[in-house]
Amino acid sequence: MAERPPCRCLLRQANPDLGKIVADYVDSLPEDAKASPEVYRQRLAACESCPRLADGMCLDCGCYVEARAAKARMKCPGVPGRW
């Protein structure tokens, strides 16, 4: 059986069970450590259009982008200034 190629999608689409775990982690972050909802959406949109996204994971650093994008002080590891 052939393996499916990785999708350029967020974790919640690629693996809903693991996506739920990461979403719970994001929800548990202290409010002062979180990016605003608007910034979070903008960051995820940038990640979704990035060719270095595979099954919700950044191929530059290995993070789950939904977790990294949720943290206010984080930056895109692959493209300086992307977010």
N, C-alpha and C positions, 0 to 999 in steps of 0.2 A: 504494500500500500504506500503510495507516494505521500510525503508530508506536504502540507499546504505551505505556501510561501508566507512569510510574516506580513501582516497587514499594517498599513500606515494609519493606525487608529489608536484611540485611547484605550487604556487598560479595561475600562468598564465595558467596552465593546468587544475587545479581544478575549477577555476572560472575566465574565460577570462575577464569579465567585471571588476571585482575587481583587477585582475592582471594588467590590463591597468592603473588603478588608482595608484597602487603601482609603476608601471614602470614610470609613469609620475612623481611621487614623487622622485624616484631615479634619474631621469634625472634632476630634479630641484636642487639637492644637489650641493653645491659649489664644484668645482673641487678639492680643497685642502682638502675637507672632505671625498672624495670618495676613496675607494680601487681601485687599478689598475684593468683594465679589466681582466688580468690573475688571480689575486688574487680573484676577484669576481667569476670567473668561478670555481676556485678551491674550494672556500667556498660553492658554490651552489652544486657542485658535492658531497662534504662531507655531506651536508644536505640531498641530495636525497638518500644517502645510510644509513641515520640514521633512526632507528626504532621510534624515537620520533618526526618524521615529519608526519603531518596529514593535508591534503588539503592546503599545503603551509604554515602551521602554526607550530611553534615550541611548542611542548607540555611541554617543561621545563619552558619557560618564556612567551609564548603567543604571541610572535612577528610573523610578516610575515617575513620569512627567506630571501626573496629577498630584503627587505628593510634593515634588520640588516646586511646582508652580504655585502651590498654596502658601508657601512660606514667604513672608514679606521681604526678607533680606537675601533671598536666593537670586541668582542670575542664570541665564542660559549658558550652559557650559560649552556649547559648540560655536555660537556666533556672537562675538562681542557686540553688545548693544541691541540684540534682538529683543531681549527683555531683561 
